[in-house]
């Protein structure tokens, strides 16, 4: 398989359009048409990870964090980033990063944290804006059902747990074919009136290319009249963080013990304990201080995240317990998630979980 073919599978899990604007995701190093001998999955791509890929004869590294985050102006080997890129290029190793695209996936980073902690029926904590689009098109009545079915097959018309969702209305369309046209209906130079159906379907923005390809391929007209607009509706299936409940409520200290054990956390930095039971749990892998107001609003008893600054702990305001367990600790199981996903998609292929520990933070 080529790098391109493998990354298409990864983009089913986390379309690159899900990534935040500041991020740098996708293929960062290498040739998309290179044949892949095997895949090494890691949280961070460091020099020792590239060495591991070389030793194991694996030439595609799938990394959560991007090794290239800001622009590179030169490659001299002066920084660890430059050395990683140079070594990867010298050994024809491709590097692909997922980062916030996977953060925003409903089956991504935060779903894995919920799985590890036993948080059931989790929902997106902060739905991502402007990820729902609507297509409106017009088609002869006799072709409407066939066209709708092709749009459904391409991914349009899915709303939450419902599929094949659309709205149609009938009316009369008019057009006059020009001299160089090849009209399906009507005659050149004459205004034609046709009983048509207006079809409206919504779709995930990541499906836009597939939906439009289905429209153009299956619409009978030479020129297709259509509109695509971005909606302000919140998308409950894409976004940062998750919130749900644990099976049995716990005392705060009991919950902390469980949290440290299951997340392999050496220490928990936390806001003031409230002397309340813990039942509703919010999680956000990586730096998650921005989620504090939403977690409070949604009634979470605790928020598990990382990189909380001194003054940000005050934002708990006696309404929630903020737990900072470490950046690496919140994201460590992402590697397992990716290995499991790739193994299911491309069985009997060399896929390895990196043995390198890339956490830069040590505890005394």
C-alpha positions, 0 to 999 in steps of 0.5 A: 500500500502507498502512504496515500492509501493508508492515510485515507483510512486515517482520515475516515477516523479523523478528517483533516478538516476537523483540525483547528486552524492553528494546527499542522496536520496531514503528511508532513514529511515524505512522498504520498505515493511511496510504498509502505513497508510498515507503520510505526505509531507514536505520540511524538516523532523524536529522533529516537522514534525515527531510529526505532522506525529504521531498526524495525524497517518501518517507513511510515510514522503515524504521529499524534503531535506534529513534529513541524508546527511552525514554518521551517526556514532551514534544515541544518540539524541545529534543532531537534525538529530539523534533525528529525526531519533530516533523518526521516528524509535521509531514510525515506521515512514519511511522517503523518500527524493527526493532532486536533483532527483526532481531538475533534473526532467523536471516536478519537482522543477523548473517547479513548480517555472515557473508555479507559476511565469507564465513562459511559455514553459520553457526548461531545463537550464543545461542539465544533462550529461551522461543520454542517453544510446544506445542499439544495438542488433541483432535478426532474421529478422522475429522477428525484428518488434516484438522486437522493439515494446517491446523495445518501450513499455519499454521506449526505442526510445523516443527522445524529442517529438518523440517516437518509434525511432530506426535505423535498418540494415540487415546483416548475423550473425553467431554462433555455438551452444555448447554441453550444449546449446539449440539453437533456430536456427541451430544445436549443433556443426555446424556453423549457418548463419542467416539473422539478423537485427541490432536494435539500440535504445536510452533510458533514463538511468533511463529506463535501467532495464526495457529496458533490461528486455524487450530485454531478455524477447522478444528476441528469442535467448537463448544467446542475443548479445547486447551492451549498451553504454553511450552517450555524447549527452545532454539530454534536458529533464533532468537537473537543472534549467529552462528558458522561457519567461513571457507573458508580459515584465515588468520593473525590479521594476514591475517584482520584485514586482510580484516576491515578491508577487507570491513567498512570498518573504520577501526580494530580494537580487539582483545585479545591475539593468540594466534599461532593460525590463524583458522578459526571466526568468531563475530559479533554486530552492535552491543554484544556483550560478553555473547557472549564466554563463549558464543563461547569455549564454542563454540570460536570463534577470534575474536569480531567485535562492538562496544562492548567495555569495557576490562575486558571484553577480559580475558575473552578469557583467551587462548582467543579474540581479541575484535575490536571494529570499531565499532557502526556498522561491524558494522550498516552492511550491515543497510540493504542487507539490508532494501532487498533484502528489501523489493524482493523482497517488493514489486517496482516500489515506491519503495524507497530506501537512505538516503544519509545517514551516521549514524555518530556516531563519527569517527576522527582 
